[in-house]
């Protein structure tokens, strides 16, 4: 049994300081239960988001790798059952509380947490009564830094050609028959080298609240037990990320040495400067020149690897509420009945925006040490100038694209269950058990799956719109202070670059400020097309960004 340390199983780029999910036997398809009954979060699946649950209110955790006949099915890899504390388990008046604080050494922030739990029981002629109330609140502020090499692939040792692939790879994924067999791949004498590299720093703020109320009654002869439970969990999650990433989605564009590359004895890249000379103008002119032979084809003065300055903000609000009634009756020492009823509601709202500007850079990479070093440098093959403020120069960074996402999920479950147990005694058959369960589950998933990609401007059509053209839509930011605890140096000169938007991307997105900024940039880009684009008649250009109106829905 493992705890996942990624924000999502499908997102290995973003680490999670706090465990976000459970993996049993290497599989994430884990069924979650609360006191043996269904529990889930409205996250598009059937399982509970465990970072929504306050551990202070739990009495234990049970893990089942294999389901028995009396368990609810659906856990492909296993089942995790969260068991809450009960007042009759601890007779008398009881109070307990916790106070703690976490310090994130990267975030340099203190995060408080506290919980309180109180219960009391009464012995009367009518039986035993017990009541318990609990509340827990916890905040966690973390920061993670990541350095990564991008798409390492086999290449000829001369480094004068693209990646050598087992199968052809394009924008649609893997295609065609294999180009090699197991006997001749990788080709003899080839080396393994990255196409690019990237860095990201991510701040995560989680505020979680949980409310619990439990009432129990046990008959004087202790043959009947009734338990009513109420549990409500609320979690507010905020993510703020800055990243500098090499854009390497085209195999026709490949990195070449900007300085001699070093490899280990197995031909695996260790260090060197990555640059790029492709796309230098219509006549493939030499770097630095403005035209060829008096022709009219200008060279692109910003030669290097296309580099994205990415900003990502997400705000997530999740709520799960559970009511349940459990009745247990033992009329004899051998016969027992158990009846349960439950009602769950869950909701999740998320708003997110990814905003990207683009420039060009040479990238120094050194992965020979314990902490990788990734440095984005002014391209050595520019138009001949040495610009000390290259990455903060608004004439060097253009508006590239926006990608927004909205989630509006709801879920509801009503279930009833009955079980009968009879102990036969000693012998081959020791006990017999029978049970039945009825459930009505409703779920509506509205999630755009980060599919709403759209240009602000693009170098392949018209004139790219630079930060200097619309200075109010971007700003210079320094998010990489003490990156990797200072063990890898700053990934940028001075740690600064130009990023889209203001301080709160999500707030600006929801208020319409982002759309207003985007429309101004996009219209200027459309007006630069070599053909006339009538926006009033045709609307925005097909690849232009438009915000989500209503997230796509799926019900079951």
C-alpha positions as CSV (number, residue, x, y, z in Angstrom):
1,X,0.0,0.0,0.0
2,X,1.4,3.3,-1.1
3,X,0.4,7.0,-0.7
4,X,0.5,8.9,-4.0
5,X,2.7,12.0,-3.9
6,X,1.5,13.5,-7.1
7,X,-1.4,16.0,-7.3
8,X,-3.1,13.5,-9.8
9,X,-2.1,10.1,-11.1
10,X,-2.3,11.6,-14.6
11,X,0.0,14.6,-13.7
12,X,3.5,13.5,-12.8
13,X,4.8,17.0,-13.3
14,X,3.4,18.3,-10.0
15,X,4.4,16.8,-6.7
16,X,2.1,16.8,-3.7
17,X,3.7,17.2,-0.2
18,X,0.5,15.8,1.3
19,X,-0.7,12.4,0.2
20,X,-3.4,12.8,-2.4
21,X,-4.5,9.2,-3.0
22,X,-3.9,5.5,-2.2
23,X,-2.3,2.9,-4.4
24,X,-2.7,-0.8,-3.6
25,X,-0.6,-3.3,-5.5
26,X,0.5,-0.6,-7.9
27,X,-3.1,0.3,-9.0
28,X,-5.0,3.5,-8.2
29,X,-8.5,2.0,-8.5
30,X,-9.2,1.9,-4.8
31,X,-12.6,1.8,-3.3
32,X,-13.2,4.1,-0.3
33,X,-15.6,3.5,2.6
34,X,-16.6,5.2,5.8
35,X,-17.5,2.7,8.5
36,X,-18.1,0.1,5.9
37,X,-20.4,2.3,3.8
38,X,-19.9,4.2,0.5
39,X,-18.1,7.5,0.6
40,X,-16.9,9.5,-2.3
41,X,-15.9,13.0,-3.5
42,X,-17.3,14.7,-6.6
43,X,-14.1,14.4,-8.5
44,X,-15.4,12.5,-11.5
45,X,-14.7,9.1,-10.0
46,X,-16.0,6.8,-7.3
47,X,-13.4,7.3,-4.7
48,X,-12.8,9.7,-1.9
49,X,-10.2,12.5,-2.1
50,X,-8.3,11.6,1.1
51,X,-6.9,15.1,1.4
52,X,-10.5,16.2,2.1
53,X,-10.6,14.0,5.3
54,X,-9.4,15.2,8.7
55,X,-7.5,12.3,10.3
56,X,-8.1,13.8,13.8
57,X,-11.7,12.5,13.6
58,X,-10.8,8.9,12.7
59,X,-10.3,6.0,15.0
60,X,-8.7,3.7,12.5
61,X,-8.0,2.8,8.9
62,X,-8.7,-0.7,7.5
63,X,-7.1,-1.8,4.2
64,X,-8.5,-4.8,2.3
65,X,-6.6,-6.1,-0.7
66,X,-9.3,-8.7,-1.5
67,X,-13.0,-8.3,-1.2
68,X,-15.2,-10.9,0.7
69,X,-18.8,-11.7,-0.2
70,X,-20.2,-9.4,2.5
71,X,-18.3,-6.4,1.2
72,X,-19.5,-4.0,-1.5
73,X,-17.8,-4.6,-4.8
74,X,-16.0,-2.0,-7.0
75,X,-12.5,-1.9,-5.5
76,X,-10.4,-3.3,-8.4
77,X,-7.1,-3.0,-6.5
78,X,-8.5,-3.0,-2.9
79,X,-10.7,-1.2,-0.4
80,X,-9.8,1.4,2.3
81,X,-12.3,1.8,5.1
82,X,-12.1,4.8,7.4
83,X,-13.4,4.1,10.9
84,X,-14.6,7.0,13.0
85,X,-14.5,7.2,16.7
86,X,-17.6,6.4,18.7
87,X,-18.8,7.7,22.1
88,X,-19.7,4.3,23.6
89,X,-16.2,3.1,22.8
90,X,-14.9,5.4,25.5
91,X,-17.4,5.6,28.4
92,X,-17.7,8.7,30.5
93,X,-16.9,12.3,29.8
94,X,-14.0,12.7,27.4
95,X,-12.3,15.7,25.9
96,X,-9.4,15.7,23.5
97,X,-7.7,18.3,21.3
98,X,-4.7,18.9,19.2
99,X,-2.8,22.0,18.3
100,X,0.0,21.9,15.7
101,X,1.9,23.9,13.2
102,X,3.8,22.9,10.1
103,X,6.6,25.0,8.6
104,X,7.4,24.8,4.9
105,X,11.0,25.6,4.5
106,X,10.6,26.4,0.8
107,X,7.4,28.3,1.2
108,X,8.7,30.0,4.4
109,X,5.2,29.9,5.8
110,X,3.7,28.5,9.1
111,X,0.5,26.5,8.7
112,X,-1.7,26.1,11.8
113,X,-4.0,23.2,12.6
114,X,-6.2,22.3,15.5
115,X,-8.9,19.9,16.4
116,X,-11.3,19.3,19.3
117,X,-13.3,16.2,20.2
118,X,-15.7,15.8,23.1
119,X,-18.0,12.9,24.1
120,X,-20.1,11.8,27.1
121,X,-22.1,8.7,27.9
122,X,-24.9,8.1,30.4
123,X,-26.0,4.8,31.9
124,X,-29.8,4.8,32.6
125,X,-32.6,2.3,33.2
126,X,-33.4,2.8,29.5
127,X,-29.9,1.8,28.4
128,X,-26.7,3.6,27.6
129,X,-26.6,6.9,25.7
130,X,-23.6,8.5,24.1
131,X,-23.0,11.8,22.2
132,X,-19.9,13.0,20.5
133,X,-19.0,16.2,18.7
134,X,-15.8,16.9,16.8
135,X,-14.3,19.8,14.8
136,X,-11.0,19.9,13.0
137,X,-9.4,22.7,10.9
138,X,-6.1,22.4,9.2
139,X,-4.2,24.6,6.8
140,X,-1.2,23.6,4.8
141,X,1.0,25.9,2.7
142,X,3.7,24.2,0.7
143,X,6.0,24.9,-2.2
144,X,7.7,22.5,-4.5
145,X,10.5,23.1,-7.0
146,X,11.1,20.9,-10.0
147,X,13.8,20.7,-12.6
148,X,13.4,18.3,-15.6
149,X,14.8,17.4,-18.9
150,X,12.3,17.1,-21.8
151,X,11.8,14.2,-24.1
152,X,15.2,12.5,-24.0
153,X,15.6,10.4,-27.1
154,X,18.2,8.5,-29.0
155,X,20.2,10.4,-31.7
156,X,23.1,9.9,-33.9
157,X,26.4,10.6,-32.2
158,X,27.0,13.4,-34.8
159,X,23.9,15.2,-33.4
160,X,23.0,16.5,-36.8
161,X,19.6,14.8,-37.0
162,X,16.4,14.5,-35.1
163,X,15.3,11.8,-32.6
164,X,15.6,8.2,-33.6
165,X,12.2,6.8,-32.7
166,X,11.1,3.2,-32.4
167,X,7.8,4.4,-34.0
168,X,7.1,7.7,-35.7
169,X,5.6,10.3,-33.4
170,X,3.5,13.2,-34.5
171,X,0.9,15.6,-33.0
172,X,-1.6,12.7,-33.1
173,X,0.7,10.4,-31.1
174,X,2.5,7.2,-32.2
175,X,1.8,6.0,-35.7
176,X,2.9,3.5,-38.3
177,X,4.8,0.2,-38.0
178,X,7.9,0.0,-35.8
179,X,11.1,1.3,-37.5
180,X,13.3,-1.1,-35.6
181,X,13.2,-4.4,-33.9
182,X,14.4,-5.4,-30.4
183,X,17.7,-6.6,-32.0
184,X,18.7,-3.2,-33.6
185,X,17.1,-0.6,-31.2
186,X,18.7,1.6,-30.1
187,X,21.0,1.8,-33.1
188,X,24.7,1.1,-32.4
189,X,26.7,4.2,-31.6
190,X,23.7,6.4,-30.8
191,X,23.5,8.6,-27.7
192,X,20.7,9.6,-25.4
193,X,20.1,13.3,-25.2
194,X,17.2,15.7,-24.2
195,X,15.4,17.9,-26.6
196,X,15.0,20.6,-24.0
197,X,14.5,21.2,-20.3
198,X,12.2,23.0,-17.9
199,X,11.8,24.4,-14.3
200,X,8.7,25.0,-12.3
201,X,7.9,26.3,-8.8
202,X,4.5,25.6,-7.4
203,X,2.8,27.0,-4.3
204,X,-0.1,25.1,-2.8
205,X,-2.5,26.3,-0.1
206,X,-5.0,23.8,1.4
207,X,-7.6,24.8,4.1
208,X,-9.6,21.9,5.4
209,X,-12.5,21.9,7.8
210,X,-14.4,18.9,9.2
211,X,-17.5,18.6,11.4
212,X,-18.7,15.4,13.1
213,X,-21.6,14.5,15.3
214,X,-22.5,11.0,16.5
215,X,-25.3,9.8,18.8
216,X,-25.6,6.2,20.1
217,X,-28.1,4.2,22.2
218,X,-27.6,0.7,23.5
219,X,-30.3,-1.3,25.1
220,X,-30.0,-2.4,28.8
221,X,-29.4,-6.0,27.7
222,X,-26.8,-4.8,25.2
223,X,-28.5,-6.7,22.4
224,X,-29.6,-3.6,20.4
225,X,-27.3,-0.7,19.3
226,X,-28.4,2.3,17.2
227,X,-25.8,4.7,15.8
228,X,-26.5,8.0,14.0
229,X,-23.6,9.8,12.4
230,X,-23.2,13.1,10.6
231,X,-19.9,14.1,8.9
232,X,-19.2,17.1,6.8
233,X,-15.8,17.8,5.1
234,X,-14.9,21.1,3.3
235,X,-11.7,21.8,1.6
236,X,-10.4,24.9,-0.2
237,X,-7.4,24.3,-2.5
238,X,-5.3,26.9,-4.2
239,X,-2.4,26.4,-6.6
240,X,-0.1,29.0,-8.0
241,X,2.6,28.0,-10.4
242,X,5.3,29.6,-12.5
243,X,7.3,27.6,-15.0
244,X,9.9,28.1,-17.8
245,X,9.6,25.2,-20.3
246,X,11.3,24.4,-23.6
247,X,8.7,23.9,-26.4
248,X,9.8,20.7,-28.1
249,X,6.6,19.2,-29.6
250,X,8.0,19.1,-33.1
251,X,10.5,16.3,-34.0
252,X,11.6,18.3,-37.0
253,X,13.1,20.8,-34.6
254,X,15.9,19.4,-32.5
255,X,18.5,20.8,-30.2
256,X,22.2,21.1,-31.2
257,X,25.2,21.8,-29.0
258,X,25.7,25.5,-28.1
259,X,28.8,24.2,-26.3
260,X,30.4,20.8,-26.3
261,X,28.1,18.2,-24.8
262,X,29.4,15.7,-22.3
263,X,28.2,12.1,-22.1
264,X,28.9,9.3,-19.7
265,X,30.3,5.9,-20.7
266,X,26.9,4.7,-21.7
267,X,26.3,7.6,-24.1
268,X,23.8,9.3,-21.8
269,X,23.8,13.1,-21.8
270,X,25.4,14.8,-18.7
271,X,25.8,18.5,-19.4
272,X,26.0,21.1,-22.1
273,X,24.2,24.0,-23.7
274,X,21.2,23.2,-25.9
275,X,20.3,25.6,-28.7
276,X,18.4,25.4,-32.1
277,X,19.0,26.8,-35.6
278,X,15.8,25.8,-37.3
279,X,13.3,28.3,-38.6
280,X,15.8,31.0,-39.5
281,X,13.8,32.6,-42.2
282,X,12.4,31.7,-45.7
283,X,15.9,31.2,-47.2
284,X,17.5,29.5,-44.2
285,X,19.9,32.4,-43.8
286,X,22.7,32.6,-41.3
287,X,22.1,33.8,-37.8
288,X,22.5,37.5,-37.4
289,X,21.9,38.6,-41.0
290,X,18.6,40.4,-41.8
291,X,18.3,39.1,-45.4
292,X,19.9,36.9,-47.9
293,X,21.6,38.1,-51.1
294,X,19.6,41.3,-51.1
295,X,16.4,39.3,-50.9
296,X,13.4,40.2,-48.9
297,X,13.3,37.2,-46.5
298,X,14.3,38.4,-43.1
299,X,16.0,36.1,-40.6
300,X,14.2,35.6,-37.3
301,X,16.5,37.5,-35.0
302,X,15.5,35.4,-32.0
303,X,17.1,32.1,-32.7
304,X,17.3,29.5,-29.9
305,X,14.8,27.0,-28.5
306,X,11.3,28.2,-28.3
307,X,10.7,28.8,-24.5
308,X,7.4,29.2,-22.7
309,X,6.9,31.4,-19.7
310,X,3.9,29.6,-18.1
311,X,1.7,30.7,-15.3
312,X,-1.0,28.4,-13.8
313,X,-3.5,29.2,-11.1
314,X,-6.3,27.0,-9.8
315,X,-8.9,27.4,-7.1
316,X,-10.8,24.4,-5.9
317,X,-13.7,24.2,-3.5
318,X,-14.9,20.7,-2.4
319,X,-17.6,19.6,0.0
320,X,-18.8,16.2,1.1
321,X,-21.6,15.5,3.6
322,X,-22.7,12.2,5.0
323,X,-25.7,11.1,7.1
324,X,-26.1,7.5,8.2
325,X,-28.1,5.4,10.6
326,X,-26.9,1.9,11.7
327,X,-29.1,-0.5,13.7
328,X,-27.7,-3.7,15.2
329,X,-29.8,-6.3,16.9
330,X,-28.7,-9.6,18.5
331,X,-31.9,-11.4,19.5
332,X,-29.9,-14.5,20.5
333,X,-26.3,-15.4,21.0
334,X,-26.2,-16.9,17.5
335,X,-28.5,-14.7,15.5
336,X,-27.8,-11.1,14.6
337,X,-29.3,-8.5,12.3
338,X,-27.8,-5.3,10.9
339,X,-29.7,-2.5,9.0
340,X,-28.1,0.6,7.6
341,X,-29.3,3.7,5.8
342,X,-27.1,6.4,4.3
343,X,-27.4,9.6,2.3
344,X,-24.3,11.4,0.8
345,X,-24.0,14.6,-1.1
346,X,-20.8,15.9,-2.6
347,X,-19.9,18.9,-4.8
348,X,-16.8,20.3,-6.3
349,X,-16.2,23.6,-8.1
350,X,-12.9,24.5,-9.8
351,X,-11.7,27.4,-11.8
352,X,-8.3,27.4,-13.4
353,X,-6.3,29.3,-16.0
354,X,-3.0,28.6,-17.7
355,X,-1.5,31.7,-19.4
356,X,1.7,31.5,-21.5
357,X,4.0,34.0,-23.1
358,X,6.9,32.9,-25.3
359,X,10.5,33.8,-26.1
360,X,13.6,32.0,-27.2
361,X,16.6,30.8,-25.3
362,X,19.7,28.7,-25.1
363,X,19.5,26.2,-22.2
364,X,22.4,25.0,-20.1
365,X,21.7,21.6,-18.5
366,X,23.8,19.7,-16.0
367,X,22.4,16.4,-14.6
368,X,25.7,15.0,-13.4
369,X,25.2,16.1,-9.8
370,X,22.6,15.4,-7.1
371,X,20.5,18.5,-7.9
372,X,20.0,19.1,-11.7
373,X,21.0,22.5,-13.0
374,X,18.9,24.1,-15.7
375,X,19.7,27.7,-16.8
376,X,17.9,29.6,-19.5
377,X,20.4,31.9,-21.3
378,X,20.2,34.7,-23.9
379,X,20.5,32.9,-27.3
380,X,24.1,33.1,-28.5
381,X,22.8,33.2,-32.1
382,X,20.7,36.3,-31.9
383,X,21.0,39.3,-34.1
384,X,24.4,40.1,-32.7
385,X,23.3,42.1,-29.6
386,X,24.1,41.2,-26.1
387,X,21.0,42.1,-24.1
388,X,21.6,41.9,-20.4
389,X,17.8,42.2,-19.8
390,X,16.8,39.8,-22.5
391,X,14.2,37.9,-20.5
392,X,12.6,41.1,-19.1
393,X,12.7,43.0,-22.5
394,X,9.1,43.3,-23.6
395,X,10.3,43.4,-27.2
396,X,11.6,39.8,-26.8
397,X,8.5,38.1,-25.3
398,X,5.2,37.7,-27.1
399,X,1.7,36.6,-26.0
400,X,1.3,32.9,-26.9
401,X,-1.9,31.2,-25.6
402,X,-4.5,30.8,-22.8
403,X,-6.0,27.6,-21.5
404,X,-8.9,27.7,-19.0
405,X,-10.8,25.0,-17.2
406,X,-14.0,24.8,-15.1
407,X,-15.3,22.0,-13.1
408,X,-18.9,21.9,-11.7
409,X,-19.4,18.4,-10.3
410,X,-22.2,17.1,-8.0
411,X,-22.9,13.7,-6.6
412,X,-25.6,12.2,-4.5
413,X,-26.1,8.7,-3.1
414,X,-28.9,7.1,-1.0
415,X,-28.4,3.5,0.1
416,X,-30.0,0.9,2.4
417,X,-28.4,-2.4,3.5
418,X,-29.5,-5.4,5.5
419,X,-27.4,-8.3,6.8
420,X,-28.3,-11.5,8.8
421,X,-25.7,-13.6,10.5
422,X,-26.2,-17.0,12.1
423,X,-23.5,-18.9,13.9
424,X,-24.1,-22.6,13.3
425,X,-21.5,-23.9,15.7
426,X,-18.5,-26.2,15.4
427,X,-18.1,-28.3,12.4
428,X,-17.5,-27.9,8.7
429,X,-20.0,-25.0,8.4
430,X,-19.5,-22.6,11.2
431,X,-21.7,-19.7,10.2
432,X,-24.1,-18.5,7.5
433,X,-24.5,-15.0,6.3
434,X,-27.0,-13.3,4.0
435,X,-27.2,-9.6,3.0
436,X,-28.9,-7.3,0.5
437,X,-28.1,-3.8,-0.6
438,X,-30.0,-1.1,-2.6
439,X,-28.4,2.1,-3.8
440,X,-29.5,5.1,-5.9
441,X,-26.5,7.0,-7.2
442,X,-26.7,10.2,-9.2
443,X,-23.6,12.0,-10.5
444,X,-23.1,14.9,-12.8
445,X,-19.6,15.7,-14.0
446,X,-19.0,19.0,-15.7
447,X,-15.3,19.2,-16.6
448,X,-13.7,20.7,-19.6
449,X,-10.5,18.6,-19.0
450,X,-8.2,21.5,-19.8
451,X,-9.2,21.2,-23.5
452,X,-10.0,24.9,-24.2
453,X,-6.7,25.9,-25.7
454,X,-6.5,29.0,-27.8
455,X,-4.0,31.4,-29.3
456,X,-3.4,35.0,-28.2
457,X,-1.0,35.3,-31.1
458,X,1.3,32.9,-33.0
459,X,4.5,33.1,-35.0
460,X,3.1,30.9,-37.8
461,X,0.4,33.4,-38.9
462,X,0.5,37.2,-38.9
463,X,2.5,39.2,-36.5
464,X,3.1,38.0,-33.0
465,X,1.9,40.5,-30.4
466,X,4.7,41.4,-27.9
467,X,4.5,42.5,-24.3
468,X,5.6,45.9,-25.4
469,X,2.4,46.1,-27.6
470,X,0.1,45.5,-24.6
471,X,2.1,46.4,-21.5
472,X,-0.9,46.3,-19.2
473,X,-1.5,42.6,-19.8
474,X,1.7,41.2,-18.4
475,X,4.4,42.0,-15.8
476,X,8.0,41.1,-14.9
477,X,8.0,38.6,-12.0
478,X,10.7,36.9,-10.0
479,X,9.2,33.6,-8.8
480,X,12.5,31.6,-8.6
481,X,14.0,33.1,-5.4
482,X,16.1,30.4,-3.7
483,X,15.1,27.9,-6.4
484,X,15.9,24.3,-5.3
485,X,17.1,25.8,-2.0
486,X,19.8,27.7,-3.8
487,X,21.6,24.4,-4.8
488,X,21.1,24.9,-8.5
489,X,21.4,28.6,-9.0
490,X,18.8,30.8,-10.6
491,X,17.2,29.3,-13.8
492,X,17.1,32.9,-15.3
493,X,19.4,35.9,-15.2
494,X,18.2,37.7,-12.0
495,X,15.4,35.1,-11.8
496,X,13.0,37.3,-13.7
497,X,10.8,36.9,-16.8
498,X,7.6,38.3,-18.3
499,X,4.4,36.5,-17.4
500,X,0.8,37.1,-18.4
501,X,-1.7,38.7,-16.1
502,X,-1.8,40.3,-12.7
503,X,-1.6,39.0,-9.1
504,X,-4.7,36.8,-9.2
505,X,-5.3,35.1,-12.5
506,X,-8.4,33.3,-11.4
507,X,-10.1,36.4,-10.1
508,X,-9.3,38.3,-13.3
509,X,-10.6,35.4,-15.3
510,X,-13.9,35.2,-13.5
511,X,-14.4,39.0,-13.5
512,X,-13.9,39.3,-17.3
513,X,-10.6,41.2,-17.1
514,X,-8.7,38.3,-18.8
515,X,-11.2,38.1,-21.7
516,X,-10.9,41.9,-22.2
517,X,-7.1,41.7,-22.3
518,X,-7.2,38.7,-24.6
519,X,-9.6,40.2,-27.0
520,X,-7.4,43.3,-27.5
521,X,-4.4,41.1,-28.2
522,X,-6.2,38.7,-30.5
523,X,-7.9,41.4,-32.5
524,X,-4.5,43.1,-33.2
525,X,-3.1,39.7,-34.2
526,X,-6.0,39.0,-36.5
527,X,-5.6,42.4,-38.1
528,X,-2.0,41.5,-39.0
529,X,-3.0,38.4,-41.1
530,X,-1.9,38.4,-44.7
531,X,-5.6,38.0,-45.6
532,X,-8.7,39.9,-44.5
533,X,-10.4,38.3,-41.5
534,X,-13.9,39.7,-40.9
535,X,-14.4,39.2,-37.1
536,X,-17.8,40.9,-37.2
537,X,-19.0,38.3,-39.7
538,X,-16.9,35.2,-38.8
539,X,-16.3,35.7,-35.1
540,X,-12.8,35.2,-33.7
541,X,-10.3,33.2,-35.7
542,X,-10.8,29.4,-35.1
543,X,-7.6,29.0,-33.1
544,X,-8.1,32.2,-31.0
545,X,-8.9,31.8,-27.3
546,X,-12.4,32.1,-26.1
547,X,-13.4,31.5,-22.5
548,X,-15.6,28.6,-21.4
549,X,-19.2,29.5,-21.2
550,X,-20.5,26.3,-19.6
551,X,-18.3,23.3,-18.8
552,X,-19.1,20.1,-20.7
553,X,-21.5,17.9,-18.8
554,X,-21.8,14.1,-18.4
555,X,-24.4,12.6,-16.2
556,X,-25.0,9.1,-14.9
